[in-house]
Amino acid sequence: MRREDILIGGEESGGIGFKNHIPDRDGPLSGLLILEMMILKKKPLSRIRKEMEKEFGTYLSKRMDTEYPIDKRDILIPALRKKPPKELAAIKVREIDASDGIKFILEDDSWLLIRTSGTEPIIRIYAESDEEGKLERIMKAGKDLAFSIKQ
């Protein structure tokens, strides 16, 4: 945020940082900005959220940490890079990003990310989609994919 023109940044633990503010996450400021938005719009947060979903769509995300054999951990991402799936949960893979683990961006803009832990015998599986059922299918496909890797 110091080097680029970024307005807001968030992390999975819920921390949010803001441009031209302290270079750290700030929960009280986040709450005050939400409160200010509610006052200016003269609407409850639930209504603002529904309006945003109507305009931009629904985005649901999920994370799963699962035990994974340490001896397979180091081969998982290279194996998926070498032979990526053509589809996940019956949705074609449109793009692959291997900058942090391996992320499969699907034809409908849903995505799946698999990352290994450097300190624990676990993998982290993340997904985002616009429907709960689809999100669950993508998560299951990700776990099945990770455990299908042979040594």
C-alpha positions, 0 to 999 in steps of 0.5 A: 500500500505504501508503494502502490495506489491501493485504497483498501487491503484485507486479509483472511484473518479479518484485518483491513488496512486503509490508504493514508492511514497507519501501515497496519490493520485497524479494526476500530477504524473499519467499524467507524467507516461502516458506521459512517456509511450507514449514517450517510446512506440512512440504511441498515447494514443488512440493506446495504449488503443486499444492494451490493449483492444485487449490483455486484453479485454474491461472493461466498468463500471457504477455507479448509485446513486438512492434514496432509502427509509431509512426504507428499507435501513437497510434490503436491504443487509441482505435480499440479503445475505439471498436470493440472485438471481441465475442470473442477466440479464440472466447471472448466479451468480457465486460468492457472496462477501458481504465484502462491500455491496453485490457484485454478480460476474457473470458467464461471469466475469461481476459483480454488486455491491449494497451498501447503504449510511450510511448518505443519503437515497440512494443506490449506484449500480455499475457494470462492463461488457465487452459490453455496452448493457450488462452493461445496462441490469445488472444495470437495473437488480440491480435496479429492484432487490433492489426495489423488497425487501419488508419490 
